[in-house]
Amino acid sequence: MDYKALGLRCGLEIHQQLDSRKLFCECPSGLSEKPEGTFLRRLRPTQSELGEVDAAAVEEARRHLAFVYQVTDNSCLVEADEEPPHEANPEALETVLLVALMLKAAPVREVHFMRKLVIDGSNTAGFQRSALIAVDGGIDVDGKRIGIPTILLEEDAARKVSEAAGEVVYRLDRLGVPLVEVSTTPDVGSPEEAAKVALAIGSWLRATRRVLRGIGTIREDLNISIRGGARIEIKGVQELRMIPVYVEREVERQSMLLEVARALKERGVDRVVLEIRDLSTTVSGSASNVIRSAIDGGGKVLGAKLSGFGGLLRGKLGPEFAAHARVAGVDGILHSDELPGYGITPPEVDAVAKALRVGAGDAFVLVAAEEGRARRAFEEMLPRMRAALAGVPEETRDPRPDGSSVYSRPLPGKARMYPETDVPPIRVTDAWLERLRKQLPEPPEAVVPRLVQRYAIPEQQARQLVQEGNWMRFEAISGKVRDARTVATTLTYTSGELRREGLDVDSLSDEHITALLSLVEAGTFAREAIPAVLREMTRSGANAEDAARALGLSGATRQEVERIVDEVVSANRDAIAGRGDAALAPLMGKAMERLRGRADGKLVNEVLKERIRKELEKK
Ligand SMILES: [Zn+2]
């Protein structure tokens, strides 16, 4: 795809959890698997200080949801919104100031927290606290300058645990964890560039060594539009490698919607008027499950014609309309492009078409549900149907694991910000900034040549360590084991494989990985077994020794290696006498075969060489 010709504009918002206590209380950050009790809330939208009510907030209220909150061992009355916030955590603020200086942004002189209206239930208070920390920064990615207009300090939202009809369950463990939000200008010009920018900023954030690591600790919002389209925000992408896919799919979706709008224009469709009819008697004899369960449950089948929309619903507008119908609490819709189907027969389709006076080139939509809900579904869909005439409506979308996204709510407006009066402002003094300037970590671009030189690792690996923000970890571990190359391979290639399997290898501590590599150097098991042991450690949370034992890998001590090598040598005296040093390779094979996976090749090689030399000296 020619993204430049399409006029792609893409900006990122990167949210990274900080490694400190929570932002407005003393609870530790991190997740908890021990919910200790629950309480229930409902939230309603309130006016902003300008008297407006936010569209996104109003729509959330229409969903009539009850929110259940699970209290955890790392939440207190502040998370429950039963106690005012404490003073902002100074350590978290300092980390964000450090990030600001690294990204060459100008810190504000006084930090003021604001309340941002959020009523999807993810905040017990109905708002998220957020403060502007710095403006006008930037980062160079592949020689291109990407602007960073704002850097914010925010509190993370509660974690969604489950969702059922009319009820959402959240856990309070994540609520209040400090986050830095770094936003870029919309200058990102391609899906690959989006991933590179995210990688580069993530790498800078990790360079502070003051951020949390592992799945879910960094999340990206993607703002995407093409020429003639509109700004779409895909919120909460967790997997970096999926960023290009989301951008690409969104560009495709906007192109499709623009094409649909052109088709409607060509057909002379300039308005959408819905005349909703009760078709329950028309389809009362249907064997379709969807229709049966609605009618047998006392509900109705409502339908409406969409003049001129024929053929534009399947795989195009159909999923868009259905997502809006879901706001009213219905499971989905049926439309003429996919009927007959879902148990609805051709004669039934004809009867519906006749009742709705559907002509050639027209489409129709059916909703089978409790009557009030079915009517609300049409009310929710109508604005989206009208928006199809103009092309792409602005909205917030949720990422799906397959790289697609789905409508979640209108784009929030400016109406949702108002001042936080419970948290006093904090002055950012020159002396504080001066002290932080002296602590600035080495810029990532200077690190690659230094790693190559100092540790003799390939440049490609050094670059990957830097891009993924793992070089400090690499240096910490390399200071404790002999073989830096194995450390590098474990942190790049091997970890990458495990990440692709969905394992949270980044949450392992430096100490655990050091212990793993020390066992390899001590000859406890072979280098080839590192991926298996690391996988077991990540999966079970065990330390290296226990993981190796669980895999049946431990046990080959140096003495055992020596014993087996001695046996191999004495069984092959003739070969050694005849071939001298050249006997090493075949004997190495024999020894490794007997020790397979239980000893490191380097150690076996070392012992075998020594024994062959002794054997030859005897003569
Ligand atoms: Zn707390």
Boltz pocket constraint, residues with backbone or C-beta under 6 A from the ligand:
constraints:
  - pocket:
      binder: B
      contacts: [[A, 22], [A, 25], [A, 26], [A, 27], [A, 74], [A, 75], [A, 76], [A, 77], [A, 78], [A, 79]]
      max_distance: 6.0
